[in-house]
Amino acid sequence: MKNILLLFIILLLFSKANAQSIVDSAIIKKSTLKTLTDEEYTALLNGDDLYHMSLAAELNHFPSPEKALQYKKELDLSPQQTTKLNAIVKELHRKKLEMGLIIIRNERTLDSIFKYNRLDNGSLIFYANRYGLYQGELRNVILQSYLVTKNLLTPQQALKIELLEKRN
């Protein structure tokens, strides 16, 4: 009984956090950088996949951890699967937020070295390459979450997500 109550409380808190995240992501924040649009800036701050970095996985039938949780009843996920998927989604969101801030900081540095004419070839190479490195790290964490999700679900559950998505 205690476990069921604890699980209910965790799910309630998780759903409230998701609801707040949806509200937050609907608000477009003014970009503090002239090199990022308001939409790009907001997406980076909110951890949104602005550049569709998950497409390689999605187009090749790897299920999204968020979608798996969205359809947990239809998929008949076990409590263990649900717990692991919640952890994957939480870590994925944390990493997206972290990388978004790092990308914004790097973009701010690039803008600054041009604005104040502090350019040299080494700095430009360093910060331009860092941008690619950060985007690569972000894409890796997104794609890793799809890989782990596919390995966590049964083939029937993964297929059912696709069927449910096509129906909706």
N, C-alpha and C positions, 0 to 999 in steps of 0.2 A: 504494500500500500504506500509506504514511504517513497519507494522508487517511482511509482506512477505519479505521485504528487510532485516529486522533484522534476520529473520529465515534463509534466504539464507546465510547471513554472518556467522551466528553461525554454520550452516552446513558446510560451506567452511572451517572454522577454525578447526572444528572437524575432517574433512576428512584429512586435512594437518597433524594434530596431530597424527591421526591413521597411516598415511603413514610414518611419522618419527618413530613411535613406531615399525612398521614392519621392517624398516631399522635397528634400534637399536637392535632389538631382533635377527637379523640375524648375528650380530657380536658377536662372542664368546669372552668373557673377561677372562683374566688369573685369576684364583682363587688365592686369597691372603692367602687361608687356605689349608693346606695339607689334611684336612679331608673332603673337598668338591671338587668334580671334577670341571673342567672349565665349563662344561655344567650345573651342579647343581648351581654353583655360578652365572652364567649368568642368568639362569632361575629365581633365587631368586631376583636378581637385576632388572630384567625386568618385574616381576610380572606374569611369565608364570606358568601355572598349571602343574608343572613337575611330580607330584605324582598322577595325574588324580583324584583329589579330588572331581570332579563333577560327577563321574560315577554313584553314587547312584541315583542322580537325572536323569541323562541322560537315564540310563537303565530302569527307571520307568516312562518314557514319560513326564518328566518335561522339558520345553523348555529353552534353553540358551538365556540370554538377548542379547548376541552378535549376535547369529543366528537370533533372532527376528528382530534386526535392519538390519542385512544383507539382509533379505528378506522383508523389509518393504513395498516395492511396491507390491510384490506378495501377501502379507498378507493384503494389503489395511489398514495399520495402520492409526489410527486417529492421528491428531496432538498432542492430549493429550497423547496417548499411546507412540508416538515417543519421546515426551519430557520426560516422566517418564522413558522410557527405556534408553535414553541417560544419565539421572541422575544415574540410577542403574549401567550402565556400567562404568561411570566415577568414582563413589564411589567404585565399586568393584576393579577397577584398582588401585585406590589410596590405598585401604586397602591391596591389594596384594603386592604393592611396600613397604608399611610400614612394613608389617609382614615379607617380605623377608629380609629387613635390620635388623629387630629384631632377626630373626633366625640366620643370619650371625653373628651378635654380640654375641649371646648366644653360637654359635659354636666356635667362637674365644675365649670366656671365658673358655669353656670346654677344648679346646686345650691348653690354657695358664696354667690352673691349673695342667694339666698333665706335660706339658713341663717344668715348673719351680718347679715341685714336691711340689705344695702347696695344696696337696690333704688332705681332711678330709671327713669323711663320710657325714657330714651335707651339705657341699658345693656340693659334688658330687650328692647327692639326690636332692638338690635344682635346680641345673642347668640341670640335666637330666630330671627332671619333668617339668621344664620350657619349654624345647624343645617340649615335648608333648603338653603342654598347648598352645604354640604358633601355632603349627601345627593344633591343634583342633580349635583355633580361626580362622585360615585361612580357614580351611575346612568349618566351620560354615558360614562364610561370603559368600563363594562361593555357598554353598547349599541354603542359604537364598535368594541369587539373583535369583536362579532358581524358588524357591517357589513364590517369589513376581512376577516374570515374568509370571508364570502360572496363577496366580490370576488376572494379568493385561490383559491377552489375552482372547479371546473367545475360547471355546473348538475347534471350527472350525479352528481358526488361529493356535492354538497349533498343531493340527493334520496336518495342511498344512506344517508346518515347517518340521515335520518328513517325509512327502511325498517328499518334496523338497530335503531333505538331502539324502534320499534313491536314488533319481534320479541322484544326483550329485555324 
